[in-house]
């Protein structure tokens, strides 16, 4: 597909990189010629210097023949105007980054008039992810499929126990576990396991299950559900604003610590019912005064990755049961021990996953049948949701145990008539199903590709 991306900041650059890796024809527009030159030297993309609210620039970029235009500049208003112009000039689909909560809250009222197919809000997405992670004390990631029918959950197995005492096959039979282990990250390697594998202490485990069964499996692994009451948040930014609105609805009591006095005052005006402390959240005495040792959860949301990581490690060392750390550059994960930082949330990666899911859904009309895609195991594997089409007859009606499925591929759920099946060997795929697979194979765009 031909995709125009307007803006080469943090979000725009990542989208360009990911979409180019997916094999799409990318045209990047930005007023910064140096950024464009650097990008063109690294990626196989076309670059055009100019202002995208200039009609002639969009026409030169070929917006009339583009399948999708994405506006990801620093200005919400510019993004919406770029999408409106792109739609008027012939682009059938447009995506705008909208970060201001005043606009984001009301965007549904005028998105159709603005010609917007989708809006992306990294801060709101990150807040939603953090809120999901706060549900359990030991989770690093939670994704939902089939409108909440089942979940894919990632956590670090910290202790020996029933889950480490038998193979996955025996765990399903003797342990009566209905959870399906999809991927294991162990010693820097990602494994798509079969029934003979045994979990070990220290593994990062990704599994699929219905919500109730997920809770049972987590308890077997020593992770108990406990919604935190008192939460310390470092940093009074947009993520904190969205997160606190979600927290207050379920009775959580957040305390926000912000070093910048102007930011603290502005945040206090927007959220007058929340305690906002104007102090240095990296100061040990400040944290002790706010009850770090007795808090239920700690969330590091400053604008500096290094500060967030250090604060996350410090809170983890102090024994806080739930720690969430926000980072902007996911490549930093290669430099740290993730078991010492709690859960990691990267807003740019969340945006990337959602946009790629949308693009793959667009492709479904032209042959690809991917509905959604999520990165798991630190990006080493993907969870893909497919529609089963008429042409997938080689897969339908055959017991899964008789299918010759490729190595590095695991079928982890079948969605059928509003119900979810966590598949076993005798289950079959049928026409009209949606199936979710986990794979380490990149660019798996069709369900037929799972067969040898």
C-alpha positions in Angstrom: 0.0 0.0 0.0 1.0 3.6 -0.5 1.1 5.5 2.8 1.9 9.1 3.4 3.3 10.0 6.8 3.3 13.7 7.8 5.8 14.5 10.6 9.0 12.7 11.4 9.1 13.2 15.2 9.3 10.3 17.6 5.9 8.8 16.7 6.1 9.6 13.0 9.6 8.1 12.6 8.7 4.9 14.3 5.6 4.5 12.2 7.7 5.1 9.0 10.2 2.5 10.1 7.6 -0.1 11.0 5.4 0.4 8.0 8.5 0.3 5.7 9.5 -3.0 7.3 6.0 -4.3 6.5 6.7 -3.6 2.8 4.6 -0.6 2.2 5.5 2.3 -0.1 6.1 5.2 2.2 6.3 9.0 1.5 7.5 11.0 4.4 6.7 14.8 4.6 8.5 17.2 7.0 9.8 20.7 7.0 13.1 19.5 8.5 15.3 18.6 5.6 18.1 17.2 7.8 15.7 14.7 9.4 14.5 13.6 6.0 18.1 13.2 4.7 19.0 11.0 7.6 15.8 9.0 7.2 16.4 8.5 3.5 19.9 7.2 4.2 18.6 4.6 6.6 15.2 3.5 5.1 13.8 2.8 1.7 11.3 5.6 1.8 10.6 8.7 -0.4 11.0 12.0 1.4 9.5 15.4 0.6 10.5 18.6 2.4 7.6 21.1 2.9 4.5 22.0 4.9 1.8 19.4 4.5 -1.0 22.0 5.0 0.1 23.4 1.7 -2.1 21.7 -0.9 0.7 21.6 -3.5 3.0 19.6 -1.2 0.3 17.0 -0.7 -0.4 16.8 -4.4 3.4 16.5 -5.1 3.5 13.6 -2.5 0.8 11.8 -4.5 -1.9 12.0 -1.9 -4.6 11.4 -4.6 -3.2 7.9 -5.2 -2.4 7.1 -1.6 -4.2 4.4 0.4 -3.7 6.1 3.7 -2.4 9.4 5.1 -1.1 9.6 8.7 -0.6 13.0 10.3 1.8 12.8 13.3 3.2 16.3 13.8 3.4 18.0 17.2 0.3 20.0 16.5 -3.2 18.4 16.9 -4.8 21.1 14.9 -2.3 20.8 12.0 -2.8 17.0 12.0 -6.6 17.3 11.7 -6.2 19.9 8.9 -3.7 17.7 7.1 -6.2 14.8 7.3 -9.1 16.9 6.1 -7.0 18.1 3.1 -5.7 14.6 2.3 -9.3 13.3 2.3 -10.5 16.1 0.0 -7.6 15.4 -2.4 -8.4 11.7 -2.7 -6.9 9.7 0.2 -9.6 7.2 1.3 -8.2 6.7 4.8 -6.6 9.1 7.3 -5.2 8.9 10.8 -4.4 11.9 13.0 -2.5 12.1 16.2 -4.6 14.0 18.7 -3.0 14.5 22.2 -4.9 17.4 23.8 -7.6 15.9 26.1 -10.0 18.8 25.2 -9.9 17.6 21.6 -9.5 13.9 22.3 -12.6 13.8 24.5 -14.8 15.4 21.8 -13.1 13.9 18.6 -16.0 11.5 17.9 -18.4 14.5 17.4 -16.5 15.8 14.4 -14.2 13.0 13.2 -16.5 12.2 10.3 -16.7 15.9 9.3 -12.9 16.1 9.4 -12.5 13.0 7.3 -10.8 11.1 10.1 -10.7 7.3 9.9 -8.9 6.9 13.2 -7.2 9.1 15.8 -4.1 8.0 17.8 -3.4 9.3 21.3 -0.1 7.9 22.7 -0.7 9.2 26.2 -4.2 7.9 26.5 -3.2 4.5 25.1 -0.3 4.4 27.6 -2.7 5.3 30.5 -5.1 2.5 29.4 -2.2 0.0 29.4 -1.0 1.1 32.8 -4.5 0.9 34.2 -4.8 -2.7 32.9 -1.4 -3.6 34.5 -2.5 -2.3 37.9 -5.1 -5.0 38.0 -2.5 -7.7 39.0 0.7 -7.2 41.0 3.1 -9.2 38.7 2.0 -8.5 35.1 4.2 -6.9 32.5 1.6 -6.8 29.7 -2.1 -7.4 29.1 -3.8 -7.5 25.7 -7.4 -8.4 25.0 -8.8 -10.1 21.9 -12.3 -10.8 20.7 -13.8 -7.7 22.4 -12.6 -9.0 25.8 -13.5 -12.7 25.3 -10.0 -13.7 26.2 -6.7 -12.1 27.2 -3.1 -12.5 26.4 -1.0 -11.8 29.5 2.7 -11.6 30.1 4.5 -11.9 33.4 7.7 -12.9 35.1 7.6 -16.2 36.9 9.3 -15.2 40.1 9.0 -18.3 42.2 9.1 -22.1 42.1 5.7 -23.7 42.4 3.0 -25.9 40.8 3.6 -24.3 37.4 7.3 -25.2 37.4 6.9 -28.8 38.7 5.5 -30.4 35.5 5.6 -30.1 31.7 3.0 -27.9 30.0 1.2 -31.0 28.8 0.9 -32.3 32.3 0.1 -28.9 33.6 -3.0 -28.9 31.3 -4.1 -32.4 32.4 -2.9 -32.9 36.0 -2.9 -29.2 37.0 -6.3 -28.7 35.2 -5.0 -25.5 33.7 -7.0 -24.2 30.7 -4.4 -21.5 30.0 -2.3 -21.9 26.9 1.4 -20.9 27.2 2.1 -19.0 23.9 5.7 -17.8 24.3 8.5 -18.0 26.9 11.5 -15.6 27.0 14.4 -17.3 28.7 18.1 -16.2 28.8 17.5 -13.7 25.9 15.8 -16.3 23.7 12.1 -16.4 22.8 10.6 -19.9 22.7 7.3 -20.9 21.1 6.8 -24.0 23.3 5.3 -27.4 22.8 3.8 -29.7 25.5 7.2 -31.1 26.5 8.5 -27.7 27.8 8.7 -27.0 31.6 8.5 -23.5 33.0 11.4 -22.2 35.1 11.8 -19.6 37.7 12.8 -16.3 36.0 11.0 -17.0 32.7 9.0 -14.3 31.1 5.8 -16.1 30.3 3.1 -15.1 27.8 -0.2 -17.0 27.9 -3.7 -16.9 26.6 -6.9 -17.6 28.6 -10.4 -16.5 29.3 -10.4 -13.8 32.0 -11.5 -16.1 34.9 -9.2 -18.9 33.8 -6.3 -16.4 33.5 -6.8 -15.4 37.1 -6.7 -19.0 38.2 -3.5 -19.7 36.3 -1.9 -16.5 37.7 -2.7 -17.6 41.2 -1.1 -21.0 40.5 2.0 -19.0 39.5 1.9 -17.1 42.8 0.4 -13.9 41.4 -2.7 -12.7 43.1 -5.3 -10.2 41.9 -5.4 -7.1 44.1 -6.5 -3.7 42.8 -4.2 -1.1 44.4 -5.7 1.6 46.6 -2.8 4.0 47.2 -0.7 4.8 44.2 2.3 7.2 43.9 2.8 8.7 40.5 6.0 10.6 39.6 5.3 13.2 36.9 2.3 15.4 36.1 2.0 14.9 32.4 -0.8 13.9 29.9 -0.4 10.2 30.8 -0.9 11.0 34.4 -4.0 13.0 33.6 -5.7 10.2 31.7 -4.6 7.6 34.2 -6.0 9.4 37.1 -9.4 9.8 35.5 -9.5 6.0 35.1 -8.2 5.4 38.7 -10.7 7.6 40.3 -13.6 5.7 38.8 -12.7 2.6 40.6 -11.8 4.2 44.0 -8.0 4.3 43.7 -6.3 7.2 45.6 -3.4 8.6 43.6 -0.7 11.0 44.8 1.1 12.9 42.0 4.6 14.2 42.7 5.9 16.9 40.2 9.2 18.8 40.4 8.2 21.6 38.1 6.0 24.1 40.1 4.2 25.4 37.0 3.3 21.9 35.8 2.2 21.0 39.4 -0.1 24.1 39.6 -1.6 23.4 36.1 -2.2 19.8 36.9 -3.8 20.8 40.2 -6.2 23.1 38.3 -7.2 20.3 35.9 -7.6 17.7 38.7 -8.5 19.6 41.8 -9.7 16.4 43.6 -6.2 14.8 43.4 -3.3 15.4 45.8 -0.5 17.0 43.8 2.9 17.5 45.6 5.3 20.0 44.2 8.6 18.2 45.1 11.4 16.2 43.6 10.1 12.7 43.2 13.6 11.3 42.9 14.4 12.5 46.4 14.3 9.6 48.9 13.0 11.8 51.8 10.1 13.0 49.6 9.1 9.5 48.8 9.4 8.4 52.4 7.2 11.3 53.5 4.5 10.3 50.9 4.6 6.7 52.3 6.6 4.8 49.7 6.9 1.7 52.0 3.2 1.4 52.4 2.0 2.3 48.9 0.3 -0.3 46.8 1.8 0.7 43.5 4.4 3.1 42.0 4.2 4.6 38.5 7.2 6.5 37.0 6.0 8.9 34.3 8.6 11.7 34.1 9.8 12.9 30.6 13.2 11.2 31.0 13.6 7.5 30.4 16.8 7.2 32.5 15.0 8.8 35.5 12.0 6.5 35.1 14.1 3.4 34.9 16.1 4.3 38.0 13.0 5.2 40.0 11.3 1.9 38.9 14.3 -0.1 40.0 14.5 1.8 43.3 10.7 1.2 44.0 11.1 -2.5 43.1 14.1 -2.8 45.5 12.0 -1.2 48.2 9.5 -4.0 47.9 6.6 -2.2 46.1 4.3 -4.9 44.8 3.4 -3.2 41.6 5.8 -0.9 39.7 5.1 0.5 36.2 7.8 2.4 34.3 7.2 4.5 31.2 9.9 4.8 28.5 10.1 6.5 25.1 12.9 4.5 23.5 12.2 0.8 23.5 15.8 0.0 22.4 16.8 0.8 26.0 15.2 -2.5 27.1 18.3 -4.3 25.7 20.4 -2.6 28.3 18.5 -3.4 31.4 17.3 -6.4 33.4 13.5 -6.2 33.0 12.9 -8.3 36.1 14.2 -5.3 38.2 12.1 -2.5 36.7 8.5 -3.8 37.0 6.2 -3.4 34.0 7.5 -1.4 31.1 5.1 0.8 29.0 6.3 2.4 25.8 3.6 4.8 24.3 5.2 4.9 20.8 5.2 1.1 20.6 1.6 0.9 21.6 0.7 3.5 18.8 2.8 1.5 16.3 0.9 -1.7 17.1 -2.5 -0.1 16.8 -1.6 1.6 13.5 -0.2 -1.6 12.0 -3.3 -3.4 13.2 -5.4 -0.8 11.3 -3.2 -1.1 8.2 -3.4 -4.8 8.1 -7.2 -4.7 8.5 -7.3 -2.3 5.5 -5.2 -4.9 3.6 -7.8 -7.6 4.4 -9.9 -6.3 1.6 -7.0 -6.8 -0.8 -6.0 -10.3 0.3 -4.4 -10.1 3.7 -6.7 -11.5 6.5 -4.9 -10.0 9.5 -7.4 -8.3 11.8 -5.1 -7.2 14.7 -1.5 -7.5 15.7 0.4 -7.0 19.0 4.0 -7.3 19.8 4.9 -9.6 22.7 8.0 -10.9 24.5 9.7 -7.5 24.1 9.0 -7.4 20.3 10.6 -10.8 19.7 7.2 -12.3 18.7 3.8 -11.2 17.5 0.2 -12.1 18.3 -1.9 -12.0 15.1 -5.7 -12.3 14.7 -6.9 -13.7 11.4 -10.2 -14.1 9.7 -10.8 -17.6 8.2 -11.7 -17.0 4.5 -13.2 -19.3 1.9 -9.7 -19.9 0.4 -8.5 -21.4 3.7 -9.9 -24.8 2.9 -6.6 -26.5 3.6 -7.0 -25.5 7.3 -10.7 -26.0 8.0 -12.4 -29.1 9.3 -9.1 -30.8 10.2 -8.1 -31.6 13.8 -5.3 -29.3 14.8 -3.1 -32.3 15.7 -3.2 -33.4 12.1 -2.2 -30.0 10.6 1.4 -29.6 9.6 2.0 -26.2 11.3 5.4 -24.5 10.9 7.9 -24.2 13.7 7.7 -20.9 15.5 3.9 -20.8 15.1 1.3 -21.5 17.8 -2.4 -21.4 17.4 -3.6 -20.0 20.8 -7.4 -19.2 20.3 -10.4 -19.7 18.1 -13.2 -17.1 18.2 -16.5 -18.5 17.0 -20.1 -17.2 17.3 -19.2 -14.9 20.3 -17.4 -17.6 22.2 -13.7 -18.4 22.6 -12.0 -21.8 22.3 -8.5 -22.3 23.7 -7.6 -25.0 21.3 -6.5 -28.6 21.9 -5.4 -31.2 19.4 -8.9 -32.4 18.5 -10.4 -28.9 17.9 -10.8 -27.7 14.3 -10.8 -24.4 12.5 -14.0 -23.6 10.6 -14.9 -21.0 8.0 -16.0 -17.8 9.5 -13.8 -18.2 12.6 -11.3 -15.7 13.8 -8.1 -17.3 15.0 -5.2 -15.9 17.1 -1.7 -17.2 16.6 1.6 -16.3 18.2 4.7 -16.4 16.0 8.3 -15.4 15.8 8.1 -15.3 12.0 7.9 -11.7 10.8 5.5 -10.5 8.1 3.1 -13.4 8.4 0.2 -11.8 6.5 -2.0 -14.7 5.6 -3.4 -17.6 7.6 -2.3 -20.1 5.0 1.3 -19.2 5.8 1.2 -21.0 9.1 1.4 -24.4 7.3 4.7 -26.0 6.3 
